[in-house]
Amino acid sequence: MKRIVLDRLAAAYRAGQRLVLAFDYDGTLTPLADHPRLAHLDPALREILARLAALPRVTAGVISGRALDNLIGMVDLSTLSYGGSTGLELQIAGERRITNEALESCALLEALCATVEEPLADYPGAWIEKKPFGFTVHYRLLATDWVESLRMQTFSLLAPHLNSVRLLDNPLAIEVLPAIGQDKGTALRSIVTHRGAEPVTVLYAGDALNDEPALQVAAEMGGISLGIGPEAPVAAEYRLPDPAALQSLLAALTEEIF
């Protein structure tokens, strides 16, 4: 699997095409951690991404459920493009992009976040990650016996608002986003098209349900949809077992095309 993906990317680059290499962060570039602040990027992988992004026909990007500023701080590479809040806030070539629809959704999301957060005091180990344009209920540290109760209560509180919000049932987390037609797929399209209509081969790698739109966009563009880990969406054409295998692939690609 790794060899097939590597050969496709290297052949496209040698043929004069631009490569767009985009990745989820947690569970893809880094292993999942007990808390997002503990998911640090391996310095060796940071160097690999920097080397790839420095090439004249390579665009590298990270598209995450994290808030944009948090994501940029964790990756710490100014040469990359970024999509935060599951694609609702972008930074492409140093330029911030946020739609009016995203801004207008903030009031409702803040109110729903407060509603969902209040009962979490009864669930030790569960907590809310607040973002500019959504929030995530994390329960990876919650006792197993309490998980189903928390999930049912959260979905019940949000059920009256399903015409206005999207719920993503990710591994050990429930992600709440505005239903405004923006996601990781639209973020990936924005990154790809920023440089115009030149021939391009796109790779997107992700591990969870919220990566599915970007995996589908990569496939629609004739590119490579790469699932990472056992929970990767079925939309992924290719699969690697874990973030370490992805890092190995990118290291090999760097040696092939540098």
C-alpha positions as CSV (number, residue, x, y, z in Angstrom):
1,M,0.0,0.0,0.0
2,K,2.7,2.5,1.0
3,R,4.7,1.7,-2.2
4,I,1.7,2.3,-4.4
5,V,1.0,5.7,-2.9
6,L,4.6,6.6,-3.0
7,D,5.0,5.7,-6.6
8,R,1.9,7.6,-7.6
9,L,3.1,10.8,-5.9
10,A,6.7,10.6,-7.1
11,A,5.6,9.9,-10.7
12,A,3.2,12.8,-10.7
13,Y,5.8,15.2,-9.4
14,R,8.4,14.0,-12.0
15,A,5.8,14.5,-14.7
16,G,5.6,18.2,-13.8
17,Q,2.4,18.1,-11.8
18,R,1.9,20.0,-8.6
19,L,1.4,18.0,-5.4
20,V,-1.1,19.0,-2.8
21,L,-0.4,17.0,0.4
22,A,-3.0,17.7,3.1
23,F,-3.5,15.9,6.4
24,D,-5.7,15.7,9.5
25,Y,-3.7,16.3,12.7
26,D,-4.9,14.2,15.7
27,G,-4.8,10.5,14.8
28,T,-3.1,11.2,11.5
29,L,0.0,13.3,11.9
30,T,0.1,12.4,15.6
31,P,-1.2,9.5,17.6
32,L,-4.4,10.3,19.6
33,A,-3.6,11.5,23.1
34,D,-5.6,11.7,26.3
35,H,-5.9,15.4,25.8
36,P,-5.3,17.5,22.6
37,R,-2.6,19.5,24.2
38,L,-0.6,16.4,24.6
39,A,-0.6,15.5,20.9
40,H,2.7,17.0,19.9
41,L,4.1,16.8,16.4
42,D,7.3,14.8,16.1
43,P,10.1,17.2,15.3
44,A,11.4,14.8,12.6
45,L,7.9,14.9,10.9
46,R,7.9,18.7,11.2
47,E,11.2,18.8,9.4
48,I,9.8,16.5,6.7
49,L,6.8,18.7,6.2
50,A,9.0,21.8,6.0
51,R,11.2,20.2,3.4
52,L,8.2,19.1,1.2
53,A,6.5,22.6,1.5
54,A,9.8,24.2,0.4
55,L,9.7,22.5,-3.0
56,P,8.5,24.7,-5.9
57,R,5.5,22.5,-6.9
58,V,4.4,21.2,-3.5
59,T,1.6,22.6,-1.4
60,A,1.3,21.1,2.1
61,G,-1.6,21.7,4.5
62,V,-3.2,20.5,7.7
63,I,-7.0,20.5,8.1
64,S,-8.2,19.7,11.6
65,G,-11.1,19.9,14.0
66,R,-8.9,22.1,16.2
67,A,-9.4,25.8,16.4
68,L,-7.2,27.4,13.7
69,D,-4.8,29.3,16.0
70,N,-4.3,26.2,18.2
71,L,-3.6,24.1,15.1
72,I,-1.1,26.6,13.7
73,G,0.6,26.7,17.1
74,M,0.9,22.9,17.3
75,V,2.3,22.5,13.7
76,D,4.4,25.7,13.8
77,L,5.2,25.9,10.1
78,S,4.4,29.2,8.4
79,T,4.8,27.7,4.9
80,L,1.8,25.4,5.3
81,S,-1.9,26.1,4.6
82,Y,-4.4,25.4,7.4
83,G,-8.0,24.6,7.9
84,G,-9.3,24.9,11.5
85,S,-12.7,24.1,13.1
86,T,-13.2,21.3,10.7
87,G,-12.7,23.6,7.7
88,L,-14.7,26.6,8.9
89,E,-11.7,28.9,9.3
90,L,-8.8,28.9,6.9
91,Q,-5.4,30.3,6.5
92,I,-4.0,29.9,2.9
93,A,-0.8,31.4,1.9
94,G,-0.9,33.5,5.1
95,E,-4.4,34.9,4.4
96,R,-7.3,34.3,6.8
97,R,-10.6,33.3,5.3
98,I,-13.9,33.0,7.3
99,T,-17.3,33.2,5.8
100,N,-20.2,35.3,7.0
101,E,-22.2,32.1,7.5
102,A,-19.6,30.8,10.0
103,L,-19.6,34.1,11.8
104,E,-23.4,34.2,12.0
105,S,-23.5,30.7,13.6
106,C,-21.5,31.7,16.7
107,A,-24.4,32.8,18.9
108,L,-26.3,29.6,18.5
109,L,-23.2,27.4,19.0
110,E,-22.3,29.3,22.2
111,A,-25.7,28.8,23.6
112,L,-25.8,25.1,22.7
113,C,-22.3,24.7,24.2
114,A,-23.4,26.1,27.5
115,T,-26.5,23.8,27.5
116,V,-24.4,20.7,26.8
117,E,-21.6,21.6,29.2
118,E,-23.8,22.1,32.3
119,P,-24.6,18.4,32.9
120,L,-21.0,17.3,32.2
121,A,-20.2,17.8,35.9
122,D,-21.9,14.5,36.5
123,Y,-19.5,12.7,34.1
124,P,-15.9,12.8,35.5
125,G,-13.4,12.6,32.6
126,A,-15.7,14.2,30.0
127,W,-15.1,17.7,29.0
128,I,-15.9,20.3,26.2
129,E,-13.3,21.6,23.8
130,K,-14.6,25.1,22.8
131,K,-13.8,26.4,19.3
132,P,-14.6,29.6,17.4
133,F,-17.2,27.9,15.3
134,G,-18.3,24.8,17.2
135,F,-17.4,22.5,20.1
136,T,-16.5,18.9,20.8
137,V,-17.6,16.8,23.7
138,H,-14.7,14.5,24.6
139,Y,-15.2,11.4,26.7
140,R,-12.1,9.3,26.1
141,L,-11.3,9.5,29.9
142,L,-14.8,8.8,31.0
143,A,-15.5,5.4,32.7
144,T,-16.9,3.0,30.2
145,D,-20.1,2.4,32.2
146,W,-21.0,6.1,31.8
147,V,-20.4,6.5,28.1
148,E,-23.8,5.5,26.8
149,S,-25.6,7.7,29.3
150,L,-23.5,10.7,28.3
151,R,-24.0,10.1,24.6
152,M,-27.7,9.7,24.9
153,Q,-28.0,12.9,27.0
154,T,-25.9,14.9,24.6
155,F,-27.8,13.8,21.5
156,S,-31.1,14.5,23.3
157,L,-30.1,18.0,24.2
158,L,-29.0,18.8,20.6
159,A,-31.9,17.0,18.8
160,P,-34.2,20.1,18.6
161,H,-31.4,21.9,16.7
162,L,-30.5,19.4,14.0
163,N,-31.7,21.7,11.3
164,S,-29.0,24.2,12.3
165,V,-26.1,22.0,13.5
166,R,-24.2,18.9,12.3
167,L,-23.2,16.2,14.7
168,L,-20.2,14.1,13.9
169,D,-19.9,10.9,16.0
170,N,-16.1,10.6,16.1
171,P,-14.1,8.1,18.1
172,L,-14.6,9.0,21.8
173,A,-15.9,12.5,20.9
174,I,-19.0,14.2,19.6
175,E,-18.3,17.1,17.3
176,V,-20.9,19.9,17.0
177,L,-20.7,22.2,14.0
178,P,-23.0,24.7,12.1
179,A,-24.9,23.2,9.2
180,I,-23.7,25.7,6.6
181,G,-22.2,23.5,3.9
182,Q,-18.6,23.9,4.9
183,D,-16.4,21.0,6.0
184,K,-12.9,19.6,5.5
185,G,-13.8,18.9,1.9
186,T,-14.6,22.5,1.1
187,A,-11.4,23.5,2.9
188,L,-9.3,21.0,0.8
189,R,-10.9,22.4,-2.4
190,S,-9.9,26.0,-1.3
191,I,-6.3,24.9,-0.7
192,V,-6.1,23.0,-4.0
193,T,-7.6,25.8,-6.2
194,H,-5.7,28.7,-4.6
195,R,-2.9,28.3,-7.1
196,G,-5.2,28.0,-10.1
197,A,-6.0,25.3,-12.6
198,E,-2.5,23.8,-13.2
199,P,-2.3,19.9,-13.3
200,V,-2.3,18.7,-9.7
201,T,-2.3,15.4,-7.8
202,V,-4.0,15.6,-4.4
203,L,-3.4,13.5,-1.4
204,Y,-5.5,13.7,1.7
205,A,-4.9,11.6,4.8
206,G,-7.3,11.3,7.7
207,D,-8.5,8.9,10.4
208,A,-12.0,9.8,11.5
209,L,-15.6,10.5,10.3
210,N,-15.0,14.3,9.9
211,D,-12.3,13.5,7.3
212,E,-14.7,11.7,5.0
213,P,-15.6,14.9,2.9
214,A,-11.9,15.6,2.3
215,L,-11.2,12.0,1.4
216,Q,-14.1,12.1,-1.1
217,V,-12.9,15.4,-2.6
218,A,-9.4,14.0,-3.1
219,A,-10.9,11.0,-4.9
220,E,-13.2,13.2,-7.0
221,M,-10.1,15.1,-8.1
222,G,-8.4,11.9,-9.3
223,G,-6.1,12.0,-6.3
224,I,-5.3,9.8,-3.3
225,S,-7.6,9.3,-0.4
226,L,-5.5,7.7,2.4
227,G,-7.1,6.4,5.7
228,I,-4.9,6.2,8.8
229,G,-5.6,3.7,11.5
230,P,-8.5,1.2,12.2
231,E,-11.3,3.8,12.4
232,A,-10.6,5.5,9.0
233,P,-13.7,6.1,6.9
234,V,-14.6,3.6,4.2
235,A,-14.2,6.5,1.7
236,A,-10.4,6.0,1.9
237,E,-9.1,4.1,-1.1
238,Y,-5.8,3.3,0.6
239,R,-4.9,2.7,4.2
240,L,-2.0,2.8,6.5
241,P,-2.0,1.4,10.1
242,D,-1.0,4.4,12.1
243,P,0.7,7.9,12.1
244,A,4.1,6.3,12.2
245,A,3.5,4.6,8.8
246,L,2.4,8.0,7.4
247,Q,5.6,9.6,8.6
248,S,7.6,6.8,7.0
249,L,5.7,7.4,3.7
250,L,6.4,11.1,3.8
251,A,10.1,10.6,4.6
252,A,10.4,8.2,1.7
253,L,8.6,10.7,-0.6
254,T,11.0,13.4,0.5
255,E,14.0,11.3,-0.5
256,E,12.3,10.4,-3.9
257,I,11.6,13.9,-5.1
258,F,14.1,16.2,-3.4
